[in-house]
């Protein structure tokens, strides 16, 4: 090859390599930029673990709301079933599917939800929650409060998922304020989901009438009306001070584990964001399947 031709070819190659480097840098820049559209929020009344494999009005409601969502970059779940002393976030590459229930159909125990984790966003979550010390968890995985819902929202398990525990030693106002620190994740394509049940009293379940449509005891009807009214009026302070209420709310929330995921969702709600209720029915006398989409 003549010297002049060689130099011309080398110049072209150098330009191409430079452009490729710039392109990769641009792709990374775009990937790191916040999304222009804030991701919505969900609170899902997950109910019985059997909802993971059943086709009923509640699972249909989950599927319908999924059609209104864009594909997120990742999903952060706050599940009633990771209720522990302290705050932790799952940070493994591949969280396991946890079958944390007993006495159900064998088909349910065969279910897997093989979504990947997101260690990078888990680390970012730990930083956002400072000065609260958040442990990096490599053992937990996805409990049924998460995967039984996600199987209907994203059945292909094609979105990375990580979980944040609920500190059982803290009150509802603490969790409401802690949730507010996670707001920036919504601008980065993270869908945040609280999963529990607003009314959840297993001791009083009316098992013979479990499948009766919209069946609630008088106290459950009263509690649902009070909660829904305060959600619609955005009176979140009353909702995180629920322990000041009367007997109906005390029966509705005998323990905080299933109620607190709602408080996380409300803590993240923007002032002008629309709140829509769905699956708003009582079940088995003492359970509420009421769910929310915010934004």
C-alpha positions in Angstrom: 0.0 0.0 0.0 1.3 3.5 -0.9 2.1 5.8 1.9 -0.6 8.4 0.9 -3.3 5.7 0.7 -2.2 4.2 4.0 -2.4 7.5 5.8 -5.8 8.2 4.3 -7.1 4.8 5.4 -5.6 5.2 8.9 -7.3 8.6 9.2 -10.7 7.1 8.3 -10.3 4.3 10.8 -9.3 6.7 13.5 -12.4 8.9 12.8 -14.6 5.8 12.9 -13.1 4.6 16.2 -13.5 8.1 17.7 -17.1 8.2 16.6 -17.8 4.8 18.1 -16.3 5.9 21.4 -18.4 9.1 21.3 -21.5 7.0 20.5 -20.9 4.6 23.4 -20.4 7.6 25.7 -23.6 9.2 24.4 -25.5 5.9 25.0 -24.2 5.8 28.6 -25.2 9.5 29.1 -28.7 8.8 27.8 -29.0 5.7 29.9 -28.0 7.6 33.0 -30.3 10.6 32.4 -33.6 10.7 34.3 -36.7 9.9 32.3 -38.8 12.8 31.4 -42.0 11.0 32.6 -42.3 10.1 36.2 -43.3 6.4 36.8 -46.6 5.9 38.6 -47.0 4.2 42.0 -49.0 1.1 42.9 -50.4 -0.3 46.0 -51.8 -3.8 45.4 -54.1 -5.8 47.7 -52.5 -9.2 47.1 -54.8 -11.4 49.2 -54.4 -15.1 49.1 -51.2 -16.6 47.7 -53.5 -18.6 45.4 -54.1 -15.4 43.4 -50.7 -16.1 41.9 -52.2 -18.9 39.8 -55.9 -18.1 39.7 -57.8 -16.1 37.1 -60.4 -14.1 39.0 -61.7 -10.5 39.1 -58.7 -9.4 41.3 -56.0 -10.8 39.1 -57.8 -9.4 36.0 -57.8 -6.0 37.7 -54.0 -6.3 38.1 -53.6 -7.2 34.5 -55.8 -4.3 33.4 -53.7 -1.8 35.3 -50.5 -3.3 33.9 -51.8 -2.3 30.4 -51.7 1.4 31.6 -48.0 1.2 32.6 -44.9 1.7 30.5 -42.1 -0.8 30.8 -40.0 0.3 33.8 -36.3 0.1 34.1 -36.7 -1.8 37.4 -39.3 -2.5 40.1 -38.9 -1.8 43.8 -41.4 -3.8 46.0 -42.3 -3.1 49.6 -44.0 -6.3 50.7 -45.9 -7.0 53.8 -44.1 -10.3 54.0 -40.6 -8.8 54.6 -41.5 -7.3 58.0 -38.3 -7.5 60.1 -36.3 -5.6 62.7 -34.3 -3.0 60.7 -34.3 -1.9 57.1 -32.7 -4.0 54.3 -32.6 -4.0 50.5 -32.1 -7.1 48.3 -28.9 -6.6 46.4 -28.3 -9.9 44.6 -28.1 -10.4 40.8 -30.7 -13.2 40.8 -33.2 -13.2 43.7 -34.8 -16.5 44.5 -38.6 -17.1 44.5 -39.7 -17.6 48.1 -42.7 -19.8 48.9 -43.4 -18.3 52.3 -46.8 -20.0 53.0 -48.1 -23.4 54.0 -51.0 -25.7 53.2 -51.7 -24.6 49.6 -51.9 -26.4 46.3 -48.7 -28.1 45.1 -49.0 -26.2 41.9 -48.4 -23.0 43.9 -45.1 -24.3 45.2 -43.9 -25.0 41.7 -44.2 -21.4 40.7 -41.1 -19.4 39.9 -40.5 -15.8 39.1 -37.0 -15.6 37.6 -36.6 -11.9 37.4 -33.1 -10.5 37.8 -32.2 -8.2 40.6 -30.6 -4.7 40.4 -27.7 -4.3 42.7 -26.8 -0.9 41.4 -30.3 0.5 42.2 -30.2 -1.3 45.5 -27.0 0.6 46.4 -28.6 3.9 45.3 -31.6 3.2 47.5 -29.3 2.7 50.5 -27.7 6.1 49.8 -31.1 7.8 49.3 -32.3 6.6 52.7 -29.3 7.9 54.7 -28.9 8.5 57.6 -31.1 5.4 58.0 -28.8 2.5 57.9 -30.0 0.1 55.2 -28.4 -3.4 55.1 -27.4 -5.0 51.8 -29.3 -8.3 51.8 -28.0 -11.3 49.7 -30.2 -14.0 51.2 -33.9 -13.0 51.0 -35.2 -12.9 47.4 -38.8 -12.3 46.3 -41.5 -13.3 48.8 -45.0 -14.0 47.6 -46.2 -10.5 48.4 -44.0 -9.5 45.5 -44.0 -12.3 43.0 -47.7 -13.3 43.3 -48.5 -9.8 42.1 -45.7 -9.4 39.5 -46.7 -12.6 37.8 -49.8 -10.7 36.6 -48.2 -7.3 36.0 -45.1 -8.6 34.2 -45.6 -12.3 33.5 -42.4 -12.6 31.4 -40.3 -11.6 34.5 -38.4 -9.3 32.1 -38.0 -6.4 34.5 -35.3 -6.4 37.3 -36.8 -6.5 40.8 -35.5 -5.6 44.2 -37.2 -5.4 47.6 -37.1 -3.1 50.6 -37.9 -4.5 54.0 -40.3 -2.9 56.5 -38.8 -2.1 59.9 -41.2 -3.7 62.4 -39.8 -1.5 65.2 -41.0 1.8 63.6 -44.4 3.5 63.4 -46.4 4.4 60.4 -45.4 8.1 60.3 -41.7 7.0 60.2 -42.4 4.8 57.2 -44.4 7.6 55.5 -41.5 10.0 55.8 -38.9 7.4 54.8 -40.8 6.7 51.6 -40.5 10.3 50.6 -36.7 9.9 50.2 -37.2 7.4 47.4 -39.0 10.0 45.1 -36.0 10.4 42.7 -36.2 6.7 41.8 -39.5 7.4 40.0 -37.7 9.8 37.7 -35.2 7.1 36.7 -37.8 4.6 35.5 -38.3 2.7 38.7 -41.9 1.4 39.4 -42.4 1.4 43.2 -45.1 -1.1 44.4 -46.5 -1.6 47.9 -48.0 -5.0 48.4 -50.3 -5.9 51.3 -53.9 -5.5 52.3 -55.5 -2.4 53.9 -57.9 -4.6 55.9 -56.2 -7.8 56.9 -57.6 -9.8 59.9 -56.9 -13.5 59.4 -58.3 -14.4 62.8 -61.8 -13.3 61.8 -61.8 -14.6 58.2 -65.3 -16.1 57.2 -63.9 -19.1 55.5 -67.3 -20.7 54.5 -68.1 -17.4 52.6 -64.6 -16.8 51.3 -65.7 -16.4 47.7 -68.9 -14.5 48.4 -68.9 -11.3 46.3 -67.8 -8.1 48.2 -68.5 -9.7 51.6 -67.4 -7.7 54.6 -68.4 -7.5 58.3 -69.9 -4.2 59.5 -66.6 -3.1 61.0 -64.8 -3.9 57.7 -67.3 -1.9 55.7 -66.8 1.0 58.1 -63.0 0.8 57.9 -63.0 0.6 54.1 -65.2 3.7 53.9 -63.0 5.6 56.3 -59.8 4.7 54.5 -61.1 5.3 51.0 -62.5 8.7 52.0 -59.1 9.8 53.5 -57.3 8.5 50.4 -59.6 10.4 48.1 -59.3 13.6 50.2 -55.5 13.1 50.5 -55.8 13.2 54.3 -52.7 11.0 54.6 -51.9 12.2 58.2 -55.1 10.5 59.4 -54.1 7.3 57.6 -50.7 7.1 59.2 -52.2 8.0 62.5 -54.8 5.1 62.1 -54.1 3.9 65.7 -56.0 6.9 67.0 -59.2 5.6 65.3 -61.9 3.5 66.8 -62.7 -0.2 66.9 -63.3 -0.6 63.2 -59.7 0.4 62.3 -58.2 -1.6 65.2 -59.9 -4.7 63.8 -59.0 -3.9 60.3 -55.3 -3.5 61.2 -54.6 -5.8 64.1 -50.9 -5.9 63.1 -49.2 -3.2 60.8 -47.4 -5.5 58.4 -50.0 -5.5 55.6 -51.1 -1.9 56.1 -47.7 -0.2 56.0 -47.0 -0.9 52.3 -50.0 1.5 51.7 -48.3 4.1 53.8 -45.1 3.8 51.6 -47.2 4.3 48.5 -49.0 7.4 49.9 -45.7 8.8 51.2 -44.5 8.9 47.6 -47.6 10.5 46.1 -47.1 13.9 44.5 -49.4 16.8 45.5 -51.3 16.9 42.1 -51.1 13.3 41.1 -54.3 11.5 40.4 -55.3 8.6 42.7 -57.4 5.8 41.2 -58.8 2.9 43.2 -59.3 -0.5 41.6 -60.2 -4.0 42.9 -62.0 -2.1 45.6 -63.9 -5.0 47.3 -64.0 -6.8 50.6 -63.5 -10.5 50.8 -64.2 -13.2 53.4 -65.6 -10.7 55.9 -62.3 -9.4 57.1 -60.1 -8.7 54.1 -59.9 -5.8 51.6 -58.5 -6.2 48.1 -58.5 -2.4 47.5 -55.6 -1.3 45.3 -54.4 2.1 44.1 -52.7 3.6 41.1 -51.1 7.0 41.7 -49.9 9.1 38.8 
